[in-house]
């Protein structure tokens, strides 16, 4: 199990006594599991746990908004560009690509007829 330095946020080996990144003592370090991600706060003073879980209500809202024509394009672009959640960002990117492909096919079919 790795240790997270509270000073700089660096991941260190579980047996380490001092941080590899900043040489601070790891006596009060945060344990790191494989499924837990820690990030350093913008001020650099605190380390916090990153929770990338998306709630059921949020998924339901996204699915409903994606069912509305034209609005779904803006929802996907918003998720791809402005979402802080990595899962939603990837969902937005994939959805935007698929919408782009569908629009390209629609334009080609219209041009052929």
C-alpha positions as CSV (number, residue, x, y, z in Angstrom):
1,X,0.0,0.0,0.0
2,X,1.4,3.4,-0.9
3,X,1.5,6.5,1.3
4,X,0.4,9.9,0.1
5,X,2.5,12.9,1.3
6,X,0.3,15.6,2.9
7,X,2.8,18.2,1.9
8,X,3.1,17.7,-1.8
9,X,0.6,14.9,-2.6
10,X,3.3,12.5,-4.0
11,X,2.7,8.8,-3.8
12,X,5.4,7.0,-1.9
13,X,6.2,3.3,-1.2
14,X,4.4,1.9,1.9
15,X,7.7,1.4,3.8
16,X,9.0,4.9,3.2
17,X,9.5,7.2,6.2
18,X,10.1,10.3,4.2
19,X,8.5,11.7,1.0
20,X,10.4,11.0,-2.2
21,X,9.2,14.3,-3.7
22,X,9.7,16.8,-0.9
23,X,11.5,14.9,1.9
24,X,8.7,15.6,4.4
25,X,8.0,13.0,7.1
26,X,5.4,10.5,6.2
27,X,4.3,9.7,9.8
28,X,0.8,11.2,9.2
29,X,0.5,10.3,5.6
30,X,-2.6,9.1,3.9
31,X,-2.8,5.4,2.9
32,X,-3.6,4.8,-0.8
33,X,-5.6,2.0,-2.1
34,X,-5.7,1.1,-5.7
35,X,-9.3,2.5,-6.1
36,X,-8.7,5.7,-4.1
37,X,-7.3,8.8,-5.7
38,X,-6.0,11.8,-3.8
39,X,-5.4,15.3,-5.2
40,X,-3.6,18.3,-3.8
41,X,-5.8,21.4,-3.2
42,X,-5.2,24.5,-5.3
43,X,-3.6,26.2,-2.3
44,X,-1.2,23.2,-1.8
45,X,-2.0,22.9,1.9
46,X,-4.5,20.0,1.8
47,X,-4.9,16.6,0.2
48,X,-8.4,15.5,-0.6
49,X,-10.0,12.3,-1.9
50,X,-11.3,12.4,-5.4
51,X,-14.7,10.9,-5.8
52,X,-15.6,10.3,-9.4
53,X,-18.9,8.6,-8.6
54,X,-21.8,10.0,-10.7
55,X,-25.1,9.8,-9.0
56,X,-28.2,8.0,-10.4
57,X,-30.1,11.3,-10.6
58,X,-27.3,12.9,-12.6
59,X,-27.3,10.0,-15.1
60,X,-31.1,10.2,-15.4
61,X,-30.9,13.9,-16.1
62,X,-28.2,13.4,-18.8
63,X,-30.2,10.6,-20.4
64,X,-33.3,12.7,-20.5
65,X,-31.5,15.7,-22.0
66,X,-29.9,13.5,-24.6
67,X,-33.3,12.5,-25.8
68,X,-34.2,16.1,-26.8
69,X,-33.1,16.9,-30.3
70,X,-30.5,19.6,-30.8
71,X,-30.1,20.0,-27.0
72,X,-28.3,16.7,-26.9
73,X,-25.5,18.2,-29.1
74,X,-25.0,21.0,-26.6
75,X,-25.2,18.6,-23.6
76,X,-22.4,16.4,-25.1
77,X,-20.2,19.4,-25.9
78,X,-20.7,20.8,-22.4
79,X,-19.8,17.4,-20.8
80,X,-16.8,17.0,-23.0
81,X,-15.4,20.5,-22.4
82,X,-16.5,21.7,-19.0
83,X,-17.1,18.6,-16.8
84,X,-14.6,18.1,-14.0
85,X,-15.6,14.5,-13.7
86,X,-13.4,12.3,-15.9
87,X,-16.1,9.8,-16.5
88,X,-18.6,12.4,-17.7
89,X,-15.9,14.1,-19.7
90,X,-15.1,10.8,-21.6
91,X,-18.9,10.2,-22.1
92,X,-19.2,13.7,-23.5
93,X,-16.3,13.2,-25.9
94,X,-17.6,9.8,-27.1
95,X,-21.1,11.2,-27.6
96,X,-19.8,14.2,-29.5
97,X,-17.9,12.0,-31.8
98,X,-20.9,9.8,-32.5
99,X,-23.1,12.8,-33.1
100,X,-20.5,14.1,-35.5
101,X,-20.4,10.9,-37.4
102,X,-24.2,10.7,-37.5
103,X,-24.4,14.3,-38.8
104,X,-21.8,13.6,-41.5
105,X,-23.7,10.5,-42.7
106,X,-26.9,12.6,-42.8
107,X,-25.3,15.3,-44.9
108,X,-23.8,12.7,-47.3
109,X,-27.2,10.9,-47.7
110,X,-29.0,14.3,-48.3
111,X,-26.3,15.2,-50.9
112,X,-26.8,11.8,-52.7
113,X,-30.6,12.2,-53.1
